[in-house]
Amino acid sequence: MRKLSFILIIASSLFVTINAQNKDAVKQLENWTFYGQGTKLLEGHGQYLLKEDPKASKGVGLISPQSYSTDVVMRYQVMALTPATVLVAILSASEKGESSNLNLPENYDGSINFWSGGCDNYFFAFHNAAHNYPPFLRRFDDNIGKTMLDVAKKNHMHVGKYYSIEVGRKNNRLWMKIDGKTVLKYKDPNPYSGGHLGLRIRGTGGEYAACLIKDLEIISH
C-alpha cells in the first residue's frame, strides 16, 4: 500500500509539472506582434484567445519577434470557436527578396493583401470549410505569384474541439500535420530563405473569427 501511494504521489507530481509547462508555453505569444482590429488575451488556463472585432475586422493575427532558419517546426493546439473561423499558419514570412526581416505597414488593418502581395511567405490555411475549400498551402511572391503548392483531399476540423497542428520546413521540404496525420506537403524547387512565423484568423460571410491556442512549441536548428 505504501509503495502504491508513493507511485501515485510521483505520478501526481509529474502531472502537475507537465501541466505547468504546457500552461507556460503559450505565454510566449505575449511577445509576438499583434495586428488587426480585435482582441488578444492570455487566459488563466494556459489558453490564448484571438478574436476579431465582429463589426470592423479584416483579420487578426500574431507575428513572431524572431526570424527562423529554413529548418523550423511550429506545433500547437487550436480550437476554432465559430463556424466562420478560417485558421492560418505562416512560415518564412519576410520582406521580398533575400531578406529574413519583416516589417508591417504603418496602420496595417489586418487584411489579406499584405500576405498575398506585400511579403514572401508560406501560407497554410485550414479549418476553412466556410470558404467551401479544404486545407491548402500557398506560396506568395512577385516572381511566382499566388502559387497553390498543395491542397488536402478534405476538411479535417470541427468547431469546439482542440486539434494538434504541426507546420514545418526542412530546407525545401514543407508539411502540415493535423492530429499527427500529414495533410499537406511539398518540395519547393526555389525555397525561401528564413523568416518569421505567423498565426492568423479571419471570418467569412460577415461572421467573425475566434480561436483558442495552447501548448505552443517552436523547434529550430
Secondary structure, DSSP 8 states (H G I E B T S, - for coil): -HHHHHHHHHHHHHHHHHHHHHHHHGGGGGGSEEESSEEEEE-TTS-EEEEE-TTT-S-EEEEEEEEE-SEEEEEEEEEE-STT-EEEEEEEEESSSS-------TT----THIIIIISEEEEEEES-GGGT---EEEEEETTTEEEEEEE-SS----TT--EEEEEEEETTEEEEEETTEEEEEEE-SS----EEEEEEEE--TT---EEEEEEEEEEE-
